[in-house]
Amino acid sequence: MLRRSPIDPPKRQEVEAEVKRLLDMHLYKEGGHAIKKMRNENVTRMEIIYILRHGGRVPRKDQRNSDGTAWKYAFEGSTVDGRRLRVVVFVEDGRVEVVTAIDLERGIA
């Protein structure tokens, strides 16, 4: 479990380890916006999972949600075929929820 703080996000290693642990347990979900973005950006679930497992967290892109009670974490990396993606997730209620997926080569957020 990640420590909760409305001011500072957990350490990079804690977030990465927790995301991988939850993925190993198949505790993964895509939110409605993420599903739409995945279709628009032609990003697959396998690519997202690959980025979450093999990419790295980008703390400067982390943000608190609108009510300040949770953090959104940004991961970036390259897919097997070299495509650069950013994946933004919540880690809440014992699961990873994908918020959005962004093709960094297209530069559309």
N, C-alpha and C positions, 0 to 999 in steps of 0.2 A: 504494500500500500504506500502511496505517496503521502508525504506530509502535506498538510493543508496550510496555506498562508495566503491571505488576501493581498499581501505586499510583494513578496518575492516568490518566484516559482521554485520548485524543487531543483536540485542539482541535475545537470545534464545526464550524468550516469544513472541516476535514480529513475528519471523519466524513460530513458532508453531501455533499461532493464525491465521496468514495469510494462512497457508496451510489448516487448518481446514475450514476457511471461503471459500476458493476456492473449496474445496471438497464439502462443503454444496451446492455450486452453480453448481456442476457437471462440473467444469472447470479443467479437468484432462486429461492428455494425456500420453501415453507411447511412448518413442522414439524407434527407430529401434534396438539399442543395448539392451535396456531394454526388448523388446519383445523376442529377442534371448536368453538373460540371463534367463528370466522367463521360457522359454521352457526348457532350459538346467538344470536349478535348480528346475524345477517342482514347481514354485511359481505361485499362482493365483493372479488375479487382486484384489480379495476380501482380500487376505492376505496382499497385499501391502497397500491397503486402511486402513486396520485394524492397521498396523504398523504406518502409518502416523497419524492416529487418536489417538491411545492408547500408542504408543511407545514414545520415547523421542529423541530429537535432541542430537547429539554427536558433539559439536562444534570443538573438536580436529580433527575430520575427515572432516570438511568443507574445501573446496578448491575453489580458483578462477579458472575460466575457462582459456583456453590457451591465450586469448587476454587480460585477466585481467579486463574485463568489467562487469562480473556477478559472482555470487557465486553459488556453488553446495553445498547443505545441506544434511548431513547424519542423518538418523533416525534409531534407533535400538529398537528392542523389541521382544516379544514373540507372536506368533500367538495363537489362541484359543487352538490348540493342543500342544502348548509348543515349537514349532520350533522357533529358534532364527534367525532373519533376520536383515539385514541392507538394507535400501532403500535410494538411493541417488537421489535427485531431484533438478531441477532448479525451481525457482519461477519467471517467466518472462511473460510479455505480458498478464497479467491478468489470468494466469493459472499455474497449477502445472504440470511440465513435469518430468516423471520418467526417470532417466538416466540409472540406473542399480539396480538390486536386487541381494543380496548375501546371501547365506545360511551360516551363521557363524559357524555352526557345521561342515560343509564340509571344511570351510576355503579357499574357492576358490573365488578370487576377479574378 
